[in-house]
């Protein structure tokens, strides 16, 4: 049985993150279409055009940062329930607490190795696409 179409939007100003994620999903056999937005502004426009199933959102970006994007997503009725996971290199308690206060669905610290990215890909696909029911 073919897997359903699955989409993810990575919002990150570092193009290496897209490379790492795509390689990790390819290595695990994950069937997820990963799109990329290099800024918060581009992300909001992309989501308005074609909403993904899941958003991975970096906090630290020039211009509109991840918190700004998250606030805009949660303030809009059309995107309020869009599963949005913070995907950050920060492991500061302050960033984690604020992310949940702003209604992020999860907080993920970016892996530091290719094995870590493969584990992340398996976990994302296993939970968010296979177990959880997405709106």
Secondary structure, DSSP 8 states (H G I E B T S, - for coil): ------EEEEE-S-HHHHHHHHHHHHHHT---EEEEESSHHHHHHHHHHS--SEEEE-S--SSS-HHHHHHHHHHSTTTTTS-EEEEES---HHHHHHHHHTT-SEEEE--SSHHHHHHHHHHHIIIIIIIS---
